[in-house]
Amino acid sequence: MPVLRVLSRVAKQALLAPGCGCQPLAVAVRNISFSPRQVTSGSDASFHSVSFAETDHPKVLITGGLGQLGVGLAQLLRKKFGKNNVILSDIRKPPSHVFHNGPFIYADILDYKNLREIVVNNRITWLVHYSALLSAVGEANVPLARAVNITGLHNILDIAAEHGLRLFVPSTIGAFGPTSPRNPTPDLCVQRPRTIYGVSKVHAELMGEYYHHRYGLDFRCLRYPGIISADSQPGGGTTDYAVQIFHDAIKTGKFECNLKPDTRLPMMYIDDCLRATVEVMEAPTDLLSMRTYNINAMSFTPDELAQEVQKQLPDLNVDYNIDHVRQAIADSWPMNFDDNNARKDWGWKHDYDLPELCQTMLNFIGSESRMAQAN
């Protein structure tokens, strides 16, 4: 070790103070950029989004891409920006049709170094952060939910700020609590959620807005209502009954609901949700009066949904077996969202109300069921 220290000192002297009349040796130095985690608290460093020409397409990375929303969003963005400009990622192995429809890579949001390499190597400009544990699943495993929903978010925020990305992080009706105004729930009000999922989403909203004001991060967030889609299975959320009823109605003609029949919650068909996400990401910055918006389409109860389904399938039998954990969660959530700011600022407008939702879901799942039977 003493020999190494001597050699190091001699090398420094040779580089910094040459003894002859020649010019000092030129040493190649790599430019180093800094993320917020590398900046001391006394620093006035600021980070700004990288601008790109209007004719250029963004290069998009979607985390948690194999969940309810990621595959559909990737399809929509690939139609707009090109197949190779949208990279889907997850920690699970993708099904064949997902793997062959466009770029897919392994990405663990808890692995900061790996995530940073992905952003750099693929020249990412937009990041859509869908990785999260949902409400009911999160309550069953709080330590994992805390790691994924909070620690993972911190990695995403630091990397997005460091590399000037436009960052989208979804929030939820679960970001509100029993002391929030419920009908309607405005964009700005007391929140105080009672689940780790909701707490982590409030944390995401506030951290994203802080990074926007402190570092210039182009952070954008939508509070999603319950999302209903036909081509993905329920994923452990409190509003999953509104997806399961369609599958059970067609396959068995019987449905057991785990919420009370009069539990009113805001809902949205997935096509509206994905379109809203793209629209807020494309919205000019000067149109955004805030960084976190409510969006809404409809609000209904399990009983109202069952009655609408029974108009198409009158033999459907509905029973209620209340899951008290999920019921307590639902009772703390908004009954209806006030989304006037989104409609006013960037022109949000939904396409699907309850009748259109039911018809679309039954047509899609019914055709899939008939195809499976034929095969």
Secondary structure, DSSP 4 states (H G I P E B T S, - for coil): -HHHHHHHHHHHHHHHS-SSSSPPPP---------GGGS-TT------PPP--TTSPP-EEEESTTSTTHHHHHHHHHHHH-GGGEEEEESSPPPHHHHTTS-EEE--TT-HHHHHHHHHHTT--EEEE-----HHHHHH-HHHHHIIIIIHHHHHHHHHHHTT-EEE--EEGGG--TTS--SSBPSSS----SSHHHHHHHHHHHHHHHHHHHH--EEEEEEE-EEE-SSS---S-GGGHHHHHHHHHHHTSEEEESS-TT--EEEEEHHHHHHHHHHHHHS-GGG-S-SEEE--SEEE-HHHHHHHHHHH-TT-EEEE---HHHHHHHHTS-SSB--HHHHHHH-------HHHHHHHHHHHHHHHHHHHHH-
